Structures are given as C-alpha cells and as structure tokens.
Amino acid sequence: MNNIIDKKVRITEQSVEYRKAFKWHSLPYTEIMQAYMRIEEVNSKVCCGTANFDMHFLMLKTHSDELLKIPVSSRVLTERMLESLHTINPEIKIGYKKNADKKD
C-alpha cells in the first residue's frame, strides 16, 4: 500500500496520523467507525471584491463517538483517502447520511 501524505494528515499502513496544533496523533483503523468528506465554503475579501474558496475536511467518527475534523488540501486527495480507508478496513462506513444517528 502507498502511504497518502498531506500537510496535516497521513494514511499509513497501521493508522491515520493527523496533526492537531503542534503534535501528531495516531488513530488505528480499528477505532474508526465512519469516514466522510466535508466541504465548507469560505468567503474572503480581496483587493478587487470577494472570492469564494472551498475547504476540504476528512471527517472521522470513532467508536467512542469522537468526531475528528482534519483539513485536507484538495477534494481529490480527500477522495483518495476515503477509498484507501475503505480498502484497508471495509468495516468503516464511508459517507454521510443526514439524520442517520436519530432513531424513530
């Protein structure tokens, strides 16, 4: 398996390594319950008006219900990371369903 490396997240053979503040943390694949991509639009003022930027995040939900929001540099890289997570551990649910946590 090829490792996938970005500024604040690395997909390695054993775990997802992510940077939080100045420290790197490691999350084993067996602790990940769900993974999905989140895209947030950021409006910014520039010299000639406004500009819109998309920020991409790898969202990881653990079995202890912790939700990690890890910035990734591009949509393509985030998609590759999600595919890699599913290949490494098929038990990880890939994707987000609105109201999936609510019970009737």
N, C-alpha and C positions, 0 to 999 in steps of 0.2 A: 504494500500500500504506500502511496506517495503521501507525505505529510502536506497539509494545506496550511500555509502560514500567512497571516495578515498582521497589521500593527498591534492589535490588541487581542487576537485570538489565534490559537494554533490547534489544528486537528492532528493528533499524533496517533500512534498505534495503540496506546494504552488509555488515553483520556483526551478531554478537551482542556486545553490550557488557556486561561484568559487573564488579562491584566485588569486589575482593579486598583486605582490610584497608582502607587509605585511598586506594587507587589504582584507577582504572578501566582495564580491559584490553579489547581488541577482538579478536574471533575471527571471521575471514572464514568465510562459509558453505561455501566450497570445502574448508576444513580439517576440517569436521565430518563424521564417518563415521556416527555413531549418536546418537540422542537419545531419552530416555525420562523418565518421571516416577518419582520415588521418594517414598514416603510413610513417615515414621518416627513412631511413637507415642512421645510424651514423657509420662511420669508426673510429676506435680507435687504437692507437699503445699501445701494451702491451709488457711485457718483452720478450716474445718469438715470436713476429711478430705483426700481426694486427688482430683485431677482429671486427666483424660487429654486431651492435645492432640495433634493431628496436625500435623506439619511437612512441608511440600511442597518438593521439590527438583527442579530441572531438571538432569538428568544429561546431559552432553555428552562423547562419546568422540571424540578427534581421530584423524587418520590416523597420528600419531606415538604412539598408544596412551596419551595423557594422558587422564585421566578427571576432568572438572570437575563439582563438586557445588555448584550455585548455589541458594541459598534463594529461594523464591517465596512470596508472601503467601497464595495460595489455590490450590485444586485447579483451579477453573475457569480461572484465569489461566494456569496451567501447561499445561492442555489447549489453550488458545488459542495459546500459544507453540509447542507441538508442531505444531499444524495450520499455523501460519504458516511454520515451518521447512520443513515438507514442501512447501508451496506454492512457497516461494522456491527450494528445491533438492530436487527429487524424488529425488535420489540418496541423500539422508540416510535411513538406516534408522530408522524410528520404532518404538519399543517395545523391550522387554527379553525375551530368551529365556534361561532358566536353562540353563547348560552349553552355550551357543552357541559359546563360544570353544574348548571342548575338542574334540579330534579323536580319532576311534576308532583 
